[in-house]
Amino acid sequence: MIDIRPPQPEAPPTATVVDMIRASASKDPGKEAVICGDIRLTWAQFDARVNRVAQALIATGVQKGDRVAILSPNSIAMAELFIGIMRAGGVVTPLSTMASSEALEKMLADCGAKALFLADQYRALVDRFIDAAPLNRVALDFTAPGFDDYETLLAAADDSDPMVPIAMSDPVNLIYSSGTTGTPKGILHNHWMRAAQMDRVHANGYDDNARTLLSTPLYSNTTIVSFLPTLVGGSTVVLMPKFEARQYLALVQAERITHTMLVPVQYKRIMDVPDFDSFDLSTMKVKFSTSAPLRADVKADVLARFPGKLVEYYGLTEGGGVTVLVADEHPEKLHTVGLPAPGCDIRLIGPDGAEVASGQVGEICGRSPTMMAGYFGRDDLTEEYIWTDDAGKVYFRSGDMGSFDADGFLVLSDRKKDMIISGGLNIFANDLELILLADPDVTDAAVIGVPSEAWGETPLGLVVLRPGATASAEDICARANARLGKSHRLSKVELRDVLPRSSIGKILKKELRAPYWESASA
């Protein structure tokens, strides 16, 4: 493994997240710890079941550093497993429920999982290969030959804490990309990284009887960065197995939610609920947004109608550079993703690897106390991801393009791989998408580069119309191009019923581009 030494924060963590949650469990045993649907566990109940998970894993041969995989929607069992695997010294390996069967097979083979905990609704994804996989199989909510039963395992286990000694350098979780081709990359985090992230517990009020509603999946770092701080703070996590905008609002009201983490597409759907204003959302203190840029107009709408602070994080699962925008404190900066977080050093570099001039667009590279240990078993990929400054300090390359404004706020341009090079000119798809989204008839938009004999590639707009809109694709294209410079105009606009998105709301541009480039090479 490549030696990646993150900078030391002013107050380095002295305890692992395992130790922190262990301490929190004893503070108020009768307080609710985790809620999902009709199941509500107090801290005493949750802690005992987490111990049983850890003891059951150890009894079945899981040793410190072994990877333990989970394929499940958000659930009480998923929450128990996440903390229980950590307490046993294992490496939590939550698998994406959006991944293909082929990708899941590669993930399990790549990580060498010692066990797989599986929910019934995803059995079809692993049926093809699971019988031949060399791992223990545990059914969370079904009965089948070759599978142990989750509740039976827990019932037979001791509920005492195994007190496995864990070092800061030990791995804690492995998060895979959900690609459908090749071998997905496993992002390995160690206990130092997760412990360093807990500096946000008190700062964000997670230790003040917080009630955090999470509706994104627990296999995503988006969710984990709110899930763990809430538990470390001794507060309450409310999980939604599946997001639905109106149900989300009903839960905020019924559960007196104070904190939440949402992705941009969820904010848009929530704010578009027809009777949004009929819900009592007055308990909400802090709303977080991450995974993709939140549009400035949506931020403004959230600030105007949704109580509580709005905080946007920009960063990567790999760690490194992080920026923070406290939107209500900087309403004039809603087009940005904020300022570098404390302890973060962000540089912008050009194609030659040198830093760009002030105000210029460059690839965002970051360094901070919260950096991954590397891509699991892939030093070659880790090397590609690193940029080193003249002093030899390691930064992580984001693949995102951006620039700093005069006040030091980061303005995102686009993903480097999504940048369109047409006739030798760089076109940032995000700039064109903002123009399309400003059209009153458009509710969603993506711009991709498609083959062009004249220009190499040319921008194509894919849009979803608002309900009741009667504009044609040609109308939308003409209105957008009237606002664009000649070299940046769209070659065409196509109408779509929906744009494909990942489970955390990112538009799947690779999927959108594929048919155009495949037909061009046929």
C-alpha positions in Angstrom: 0.0 0.0 0.0 1.3 3.5 -0.9 2.2 5.6 2.1 -0.4 8.4 2.2 0.3 10.6 5.2 -2.5 13.1 5.8 -1.7 16.4 7.6 -2.2 16.3 11.4 -5.3 18.4 12.6 -4.9 20.8 15.5 -6.5 18.3 17.8 -5.7 14.8 16.4 -8.3 12.1 17.3 -7.4 10.0 20.3 -10.2 7.4 20.1 -11.6 5.3 17.2 -15.2 5.6 16.1 -15.8 2.2 17.7 -14.6 3.6 21.1 -16.7 6.8 20.7 -19.9 4.9 19.9 -19.2 2.4 22.8 -19.0 5.4 25.1 -22.1 7.0 23.7 -24.2 3.8 24.3 -23.8 4.1 28.1 -24.8 7.8 28.4 -28.5 7.4 28.0 -29.5 3.8 27.5 -33.2 4.5 27.3 -32.9 7.0 24.5 -33.8 5.8 21.0 -30.7 5.0 18.9 -32.1 3.7 15.6 -35.5 3.8 14.0 -36.6 2.2 10.8 -40.3 1.7 9.9 -42.1 0.2 12.9 -38.9 -0.9 14.7 -37.4 1.3 17.3 -34.3 0.4 19.3 -33.1 2.1 22.4 -29.4 2.6 22.9 -29.3 -0.3 25.3 -31.1 -2.6 22.8 -29.0 -1.4 19.9 -25.7 -1.8 21.8 -26.6 -5.3 22.9 -27.5 -6.4 19.4 -24.3 -4.8 18.0 -22.4 -6.9 20.5 -24.2 -10.0 19.3 -23.3 -9.2 15.7 -19.7 -8.8 16.7 -19.6 -12.0 18.7 -21.4 -14.0 16.0 -18.9 -12.8 13.4 -16.0 -13.8 15.6 -17.6 -17.2 16.3 -17.8 -17.9 12.6 -14.2 -17.1 12.0 -14.1 -13.4 11.1 -10.7 -12.0 12.3 -9.5 -8.4 12.5 -9.1 -7.0 9.0 -11.4 -9.5 7.3 -13.9 -7.9 4.9 -17.6 -8.5 5.6 -20.0 -7.6 2.8 -23.6 -6.4 3.1 -26.2 -6.2 0.3 -29.3 -4.6 1.8 -31.6 -1.6 1.8 -31.4 0.7 4.8 -32.7 -1.3 7.7 -32.2 -1.9 11.4 -30.1 -5.0 10.5 -27.9 -2.9 8.2 -27.3 -0.4 11.0 -26.5 -3.2 13.5 -24.1 -4.8 11.0 -22.3 -1.6 10.2 -21.3 -1.0 13.8 -21.1 -4.7 14.7 -18.5 -5.5 12.0 -16.4 -2.5 13.1 -16.7 -3.7 16.8 -15.4 -7.2 15.7 -12.4 -5.6 14.0 -13.7 -6.4 10.6 -13.9 -4.2 7.5 -17.5 -3.1 6.6 -18.0 -3.6 2.9 -21.5 -2.4 2.0 -22.3 -3.2 -1.7 -24.2 -1.0 -4.0 -27.8 -2.2 -4.7 -27.5 -0.3 -8.0 -24.7 -2.5 -9.3 -25.1 -5.2 -11.9 -24.8 -8.9 -11.0 -21.5 -8.9 -12.9 -20.1 -6.0 -10.9 -21.2 -7.5 -7.6 -19.4 -10.7 -8.4 -16.3 -8.8 -9.2 -16.6 -6.8 -5.9 -16.9 -9.9 -3.8 -14.0 -11.6 -5.5 -11.8 -8.5 -5.3 -12.3 -7.9 -1.6 -12.2 -11.6 -0.6 -15.2 -11.2 1.7 -15.3 -13.6 4.5 -19.1 -13.3 4.7 -22.1 -11.8 2.9 -25.2 -10.6 4.7 -28.0 -10.5 2.1 -31.6 -9.1 1.9 -34.2 -11.0 0.1 -35.0 -8.3 -2.5 -31.5 -8.5 -3.9 -31.1 -12.3 -4.1 -31.6 -12.2 -7.8 -28.5 -10.1 -8.2 -26.3 -12.8 -6.7 -28.1 -16.1 -7.5 -26.0 -16.7 -10.6 -22.7 -17.0 -8.7 -23.3 -17.1 -4.9 -23.3 -20.9 -4.5 -19.7 -21.0 -5.8 -18.5 -18.1 -3.8 -16.1 -19.1 -1.0 -17.8 -17.2 1.9 -20.3 -17.5 4.7 -23.8 -16.5 3.6 -26.4 -15.0 6.0 -30.0 -14.3 5.1 -31.4 -11.1 6.7 -35.0 -11.6 6.0 -35.6 -15.0 4.2 -34.9 -18.7 4.5 -32.9 -20.6 1.9 -30.5 -23.6 1.8 -26.9 -22.6 2.2 -27.8 -19.5 4.2 -27.6 -19.0 8.0 -30.5 -17.0 9.5 -29.5 -13.6 10.9 -31.8 -13.6 14.0 -30.8 -17.2 14.8 -27.1 -16.3 14.7 -27.7 -13.3 17.0 -29.8 -15.3 19.4 -27.0 -17.8 19.9 -24.4 -15.1 20.4 -23.2 -13.5 23.7 -24.3 -9.9 24.1 -21.0 -8.8 25.8 -18.6 -6.5 24.1 -15.7 -8.5 22.6 -13.4 -5.5 23.2 -11.3 -6.3 20.1 -8.2 -3.9 20.2 -8.3 -1.6 17.2 -5.5 0.7 16.0 -6.0 4.0 14.1 -4.1 2.5 11.1 -6.5 -0.5 10.9 -9.0 -0.5 8.0 -12.6 0.3 8.9 -14.6 0.2 5.7 -14.3 -0.5 2.0 -16.6 1.3 -0.4 -16.9 0.2 -4.0 -17.7 2.3 -7.1 -20.9 0.9 -8.7 -19.5 0.5 -12.3 -20.9 -2.0 -14.6 -17.7 -2.7 -16.6 -14.2 -3.6 -15.5 -13.3 -4.2 -11.8 -15.0 -1.6 -9.6 -12.5 0.4 -7.4 -12.6 -0.3 -3.7 -12.0 2.8 -1.6 -10.3 1.8 1.7 -10.7 4.0 4.7 -8.9 3.5 8.0 -10.0 4.3 11.6 -7.9 7.5 11.6 -9.9 8.9 8.7 -13.3 8.1 10.2 -12.1 9.4 13.7 -10.8 12.6 12.1 -14.3 13.2 10.6 -15.9 13.2 14.0 -14.7 16.8 14.6 -18.0 17.7 13.1 -20.1 16.0 15.8 -20.2 18.9 18.3 -19.8 21.6 15.6 -23.0 20.4 13.8 -25.0 19.6 16.9 -25.1 15.8 16.5 -24.5 15.5 20.2 -27.5 17.7 21.2 -30.3 15.2 21.1 -30.2 15.2 17.3 -32.7 13.2 15.4 -31.1 12.6 11.9 -33.2 11.4 9.0 -31.3 9.5 6.4 -32.9 8.4 3.1 -29.8 7.7 1.0 -28.3 4.2 1.1 -25.9 3.2 3.8 -23.5 1.8 1.2 -22.8 5.4 0.2 -20.3 7.7 1.9 -22.9 10.4 1.6 -25.0 8.6 4.2 -22.1 7.4 6.4 -20.8 10.9 7.1 -24.1 11.7 8.9 -24.8 8.2 10.2 -21.6 7.8 12.2 -21.5 11.3 13.7 -25.1 10.9 14.9 -24.2 7.7 16.7 -21.0 9.1 18.0 -23.0 12.0 19.5 -25.3 9.6 21.3 -28.3 10.8 19.3 -31.0 9.1 17.1 -30.8 7.9 13.5 -34.1 7.5 11.5 -33.6 5.4 8.4 -35.8 5.3 5.3 -35.4 2.1 3.3 -36.5 4.0 0.2 -36.9 7.7 -0.5 -40.2 9.2 -1.4 -40.6 13.0 -1.1 -43.9 13.3 0.6 -43.2 10.4 3.0 -39.9 12.1 3.8 -41.8 15.3 4.8 -44.2 13.3 6.9 -41.4 11.6 8.7 -39.7 15.0 9.4 -43.0 16.1 11.0 -43.8 12.9 12.9 -40.3 12.2 14.2 -39.4 15.8 15.0 -36.3 15.6 12.8 -33.5 18.0 13.5 -30.8 16.9 11.0 -30.8 15.4 7.6 -28.4 14.6 4.7 -29.9 14.8 1.2 -28.6 14.8 -2.3 -29.6 17.5 -4.9 -32.2 15.5 -6.7 -34.0 14.8 -3.4 -34.1 18.5 -2.5 -35.7 19.2 -5.9 -38.3 16.5 -5.4 -39.1 17.6 -1.9 -39.5 21.3 -2.8 -41.8 20.3 -5.7 -44.2 18.4 -3.4 -47.5 20.3 -4.0 -48.5 20.6 -0.3 -45.0 21.1 1.0 -46.1 24.1 3.0 -48.7 22.0 4.9 -46.0 20.1 6.8 -44.6 21.2 10.2 -40.8 21.3 9.6 -40.1 23.7 12.5 -37.8 21.2 14.3 -35.3 21.1 11.5 -32.0 22.7 12.6 -29.4 21.6 9.9 -29.9 20.3 6.4 -26.8 19.0 4.6 -26.3 18.4 0.8 -23.6 16.6 -1.0 -22.7 14.1 -3.8 -23.4 16.6 -6.6 -23.6 20.4 -6.9 -27.0 21.8 -5.6 -28.3 24.3 -8.1 -28.4 27.9 -6.9 -32.1 28.3 -7.6 -32.9 25.2 -5.5 -30.7 26.4 -2.7 -32.6 29.7 -2.8 -35.9 27.9 -2.6 -34.7 25.7 0.3 -33.5 28.8 2.2 -36.9 30.5 1.6 -39.2 27.7 2.6 -37.4 24.9 4.5 -36.5 25.8 8.1 -33.0 25.4 9.5 -29.5 26.0 8.2 -28.5 24.7 4.8 -24.9 23.4 4.6 -23.4 22.1 1.3 -20.3 19.8 1.3 -18.1 19.3 -1.7 -15.7 16.4 -1.5 -15.0 12.8 -2.6 -15.5 9.4 -1.0 -11.7 9.1 -1.4 -11.3 12.2 0.9 -8.8 15.0 0.4 -10.1 18.4 -0.4 -13.4 19.4 1.2 -15.3 22.7 0.9 -18.3 23.9 2.9 -20.9 26.4 2.0 -23.2 27.6 4.8 -25.8 28.8 2.4 -27.9 30.9 4.8 -24.7 32.9 5.8 -23.6 33.5 2.2 -26.8 33.9 0.1 -24.7 35.8 -2.5 -22.5 32.7 -3.0 -25.2 30.1 -3.9 -23.5 29.4 -7.2 -20.4 28.2 -5.4 -19.7 25.1 -3.2 -18.1 27.3 -0.5 -14.7 27.7 1.2 -12.1 25.1 2.0 -12.9 23.3 5.2 -10.5 23.9 8.2 -7.4 21.9 7.7 -8.0 21.4 4.0 -5.5 22.6 1.3 -7.0 22.8 -2.2 -4.9 23.4 -5.4 -6.0 23.7 -9.0 -3.8 22.2 -11.7 -3.6 22.3 -15.5 -3.1 19.5 -18.0 0.7 19.8 -17.5 0.4 19.2 -13.8 1.4 22.8 -12.8 -0.9 25.0 -10.7 -3.0 27.4 -12.8 -3.0 31.1 -12.4 -5.3 32.8 -10.0 -8.9 32.9 -11.3 -8.3 30.2 -13.9 -10.0 26.9 -14.2 -8.1 23.8 -13.2 -8.5 20.3 -11.9 -9.3 20.3 -8.2 -6.7 18.6 -6.0 -7.1 18.3 -2.2 -5.3 17.4 0.9 -6.7 17.1 4.4 -6.7 15.0 7.6 -9.4 12.8 6.1 -7.9 10.9 3.2 -8.4 7.3 2.1 -5.7 4.7 2.7 -5.8 3.9 -1.0 -7.7 1.8 -3.5 -7.8 -1.7 -2.1 -5.2 -3.9 -3.7 -4.6 -1.4 -6.5 -1.5 0.7 -5.9 -1.4 1.4 -9.6 -4.8 3.2 -9.4 -3.8 5.0 -6.2 -0.7 6.4 -8.0 -2.8 7.7 -10.8 -5.1 9.5 -8.3 -2.2 11.4 -6.6 -0.7 14.8 -7.4 2.4 15.8 -5.5 3.4 19.4 -5.0 7.0 20.7 -5.0 7.4 20.0 -1.3 6.4 16.3 -1.8 3.0 16.6 -0.2 0.4 14.2 -1.5 -2.9 15.6 -2.8 -5.8 13.6 -4.3 -7.0 14.5 -7.8 -10.8 14.9 -8.0 -11.4 14.8 -11.7 -13.5 17.9 -11.2 -12.7 21.2 -12.8 -13.2 24.5 -10.9 -11.9 28.0 -10.1 -11.7 30.2 -7.0 -13.5 33.5 -7.0 -12.1 36.7 -5.6 -13.3 35.8 -2.1 -11.8 32.3 -2.1 -15.1 30.4 -2.8 -14.8 27.4 -5.1 -16.9 27.5 -8.3 -17.3 24.1 -10.0 -17.1 23.9 -13.8 -17.5 20.2 -14.6 -16.1 16.7 -14.3 -12.9 16.6 -16.3 -14.1 13.5 -18.1 -17.4 15.2 -19.0 -15.7 18.2 -20.5 -16.5 18.4 -24.2 -13.7 19.3 -26.6 -15.3 20.6 -29.8 -13.1 21.9 -32.6 -10.2 22.2 -30.0 -12.3 24.3 -27.6 -13.1 23.2 -24.1 -16.8 23.3 -23.3 -18.0 22.7 -19.8 -21.3 20.8 -19.9 -22.4 22.3 -16.6 -22.4 25.8 -18.2 -24.8 24.6 -20.9 -26.9 22.7 -18.4 -27.5 25.8 -16.3 -28.8 27.6 -19.4 -31.2 24.7 -20.2 -32.4 24.5 -16.5 -33.2 28.3 -16.6 -35.8 27.6 -19.3 -39.2 27.6 -17.6 -40.3 24.5 -19.5 -37.3 22.4 -18.4 -37.2 20.5 -15.1 -34.1 18.3 -15.7 -31.2 18.5 -18.1 -27.9 16.9 -19.1 -25.4 17.9 -21.8 -23.1 15.3 -23.3 -20.5 15.2 -26.0 -21.5 13.2 -29.1 -19.5 12.4 -32.2 -19.2 15.0 -34.9 -17.3 14.7 -38.2 -16.8 18.4 -38.4 -15.8 19.1 -34.7 -14.7 15.8 -33.3 -17.5 16.0 -30.7 -20.3 18.4 -30.2 -22.7 19.2 -27.3 -26.1 17.5 -27.2 -28.8 18.5 -24.7 -31.1 15.9 -23.1 -34.0 17.5 -21.3 -37.0 16.5 -19.3 -40.0 18.9 -19.7 -42.1 20.1 -16.8 -45.6 18.5 -16.6 -47.9 20.4 -19.0 -45.1 22.0 -21.0 -45.7 22.0 -24.8 -42.4 23.3 -26.0 -40.6 21.2 -28.7 -37.0 20.1 -28.5 -36.3 22.6 -31.3 -37.9 25.4 -29.2 -35.7 24.5 -26.2 -32.6 24.3 -28.3 -33.2 27.7 -30.0 -33.9 29.4 -26.7 -30.8 28.0 -25.1 -28.6 28.9 -28.1 -29.8 32.4 -28.1 -28.1 32.8 -24.7 -24.9 31.0 -25.7 -21.8 32.1 -27.5 -21.4 30.7 -31.1 -18.6 28.3 -30.1 -20.7 26.8 -27.2 -24.0 26.3 -28.9 -25.9 23.0 -28.6 -26.0 21.0 -31.8 -29.4 19.6 -30.9 -31.8 18.9 -28.0 -33.6 15.7 -27.4 -36.6 15.2 -25.0 -36.5 12.4 -22.4 -39.1 11.2 -20.0 -36.4 10.8 -17.3 -32.6 11.0 -17.0 -30.9 8.0 -15.4 -29.4 8.7 -12.0 -27.5 6.7 -9.4 -29.0 6.0 -6.0 -27.4 9.3 -4.7 -28.7 11.4 -7.5 -25.8 11.7 -9.9 -26.8 11.7 -13.6 -25.2 8.7 -15.3 -23.6 10.4 -18.2 -21.5 7.4 -19.2 -24.8 5.6 -19.8 -26.2 8.5 -21.7 -23.1 8.8 -24.0 -22.7 5.1 -24.7 -25.3 4.7 -27.5 -24.0 7.6 -29.5 -20.3 6.6 -29.4 -21.1 2.9 -29.9 -23.1 3.6 -33.1 -20.3 5.9 -34.3 -17.7 3.1 -33.9 -19.9 0.4 -35.4 
